[in-house]
Amino acid sequence: MKRLMERALLLAVYAFFTTQASASGEQQFAEFSKCPLLNGESIVDCRIGYRTFGKLNADRSNAILFPSWFVGTSEDFVGFGYIGPGQFADSDRYFIIAVDAFSNGVSSSPSNSTTQSGRAFPDIRIEDMVDAQYRLLTDVLHIQHLHAVIGISMGGMQALQWAVRYPDFMDNAVSVIGTPVQTSYDLLLWNAQLQAINSFADHDYEATVHLIAALDNLVTYTPQYIVRNIPVSDYQAYINGAVASIRQYGLQNRVPQLRAMIRHDISSDYGGSMQKAADRLQARLLIVVSPQDHMVTPQPSKEFSQMAGAAFHELPGDCGHIAVACEKDELTRIVSEFLGGGD
């Protein structure tokens, strides 16, 4: 009994210093010899990047997991103002754990792996990202339950996968401009990007970067938003900025994330029945979409919210996928009220 008490005390002290020392948003890494994947392969010398913000309360009930979006990083959350006091992820109220998804250039990725670089990097699934995050929470941060998992875009896909894969691990789940499954229109986009990179990048990298920048921006915003905000005289500067952003991230890291999104379907473990997936839910669920989103089709999220009896909101402006920025104040209000409603 004495040894058990000593071990419990040591774990409590370790968890306290881990969370307190890392509460200001510095980049941190969890290291594992390997991370098993659903396809039977593993990411070797597996590394998971994360940052924490705020303080874990005494009963450890205010932790929120915030996974990164497509080609995004935990640092982006801060740069774009999504984490902070009173923000979408409110660090005054909650202990925020911002996690870098596999293949984002921070966590294990084709660009930084010493043993599986480039095309040797294994295929991953959204489920693999979620399983690694579960391991980070339980084995490294010693968190056994979350107040919420919240996510935007591909992060919203991860939040929905969390809700059905580990249904009793969180009290709330929030998916913003995510989806439970890809539509044929979404598959057109993701496969076009994937095929462009695989077919042309080795022959003309710069031309492929320009092509991906164009494909991204065609669907990130609506035509109305582009025409209203980007005069023809500013077009070249606008596209140059888009190209610079793609070049900074690189193309090779996009490929595993594209493949993961193409395969994303939270009903795949339940015979393809989205109703059975919805029946798995134990957490309160909030789904937020943009009706004019051309990057992630909102219809599957709307239908899933009805099956699950979830809270559902639409961001009505014409910014499209980037409504999360154009209407960030409204989004923050909606999420804050929802998360507070479970207290």
Beta strands, then each sheet from edge to edge (+ up, - down):
strand 1: 28-36
strand 2: 42-53
strand 3: 63-67
strand 4: 83-84
strand 5: 89-90
strand 6: 95-99
strand 7: 146-152
strand 8: 170-176
strand 9: 284-289
strand 10: 311-314
sheet 1: 1+ 2- 6+ 3+ 7+ 8+ 9+ 10+
sheet 2: 4+ 5+
end
